[in-house]
């Protein structure tokens, strides 16, 4: 069942609107995003690289830079130890580029998702020591909980720098220089940097100490990809990195990035949107590391030959298509089981299959979590172990809820919305029962109800070009700054809408002089609701059209309230008055 609501207009909106010279709806949305003053509004609407914080504010960053620069000068080998996702790969690319500029013998190492698993494990460290014989290991996107992995490297006489953005455990690794804005005693003003944001800072610190110029733009391009792909909040400094990085991508000169954007359908010379990055660019970069090693994704950032860069980008597209096919199969098999049992029943979905590819469990889980509006845990098998990924829904803190079942896990980590874990395969059935009853007891029925929430009442005739212009400056959208959803109590199709692909619908809406092109992915039901000029109430988002101007994306619709053509429902009428 779906509950529909429109959030009330914040009281302070009128004041902020007056102070910043902004239309009331824009001011209301800014208030919801934590903006209080005219200056903050200006900073939010015009994110500028001059607002980036000084890298030296990060605890440990100067010590790390000094260690790296002196190792470079002595010709000692440095291994940049990364991760196989976009955040990890873009962090490695930036840091390795800076170290190479500093004259370092810098080698990139990306663990293999299936063979090594995530992070700086002792076994992986031993492999790095044997294969590369480094004097220094610098991690990105991992290491903050790797007490044993760090100890293993230290025993071999290797210096270790841990740069990570994950939650800090009870202990930080002994004997390592740690750079993590979340660590105790770090006064850095922004805590939500992704790993590639931290690598960006360290790269600048290395350049500063070694005394060579490093183009901020060339670092922002990879940094913005990792920041958007890693689903960190696009607020504060991350918003600057994302916005300035997307702009810089329009002028990408590195052949690899240019080829990747081309493969992703981004027109040459134009800036991709955050959605382009999240849905087209990032999946291609991730595809390599899901099925095999992520080396190919890293190679793309380092390739200098345009012909070879194109071939790598094409290969990433092929792997992405392969990944999609595997993921569709896993998703539909898991869905088949849920349906065969007559629906999800319990407050969590837990399924496993020996044939499921472990590289796609997380994406399949997030798809099912969205469809069934429940947390989902999917497992594959590796010998006598069940290896799983979980994804959650708003309001269910997955890591915390699962902690009560931690005795089942051999390995377990993650955060509110995503976890990974390993159990003994023979205990899977027992775990599944325990998880079902625990979640059903812990998660309220209200949380399992899908809420179709609009941020604001905005009748179509109030969508002026001035307002649209300001709303487009709310981009880039993502975590922490979702594209706003508006409610319009009454509108109707103008003419007959046309089908758009298999599920979509495209046409024009009009009401009292307010008219907009629209598209929707709820095509069939929407077409029936609005047939014959019937009035409908809609939840919609506004987005830029490829051809210029703006359009409404209809998220959901229902018949307009009867006998009150155009008048908002009582709850909304109250909401519209500040
Ligand atoms: Mn990360």
Boltz pocket constraint, residues with backbone or C-beta under 6 A from the ligand:
constraints:
  - pocket:
      binder: B
      contacts: [[A, 87], [A, 88], [A, 141], [A, 165], [A, 194], [A, 195], [A, 230]]
      max_distance: 6.0
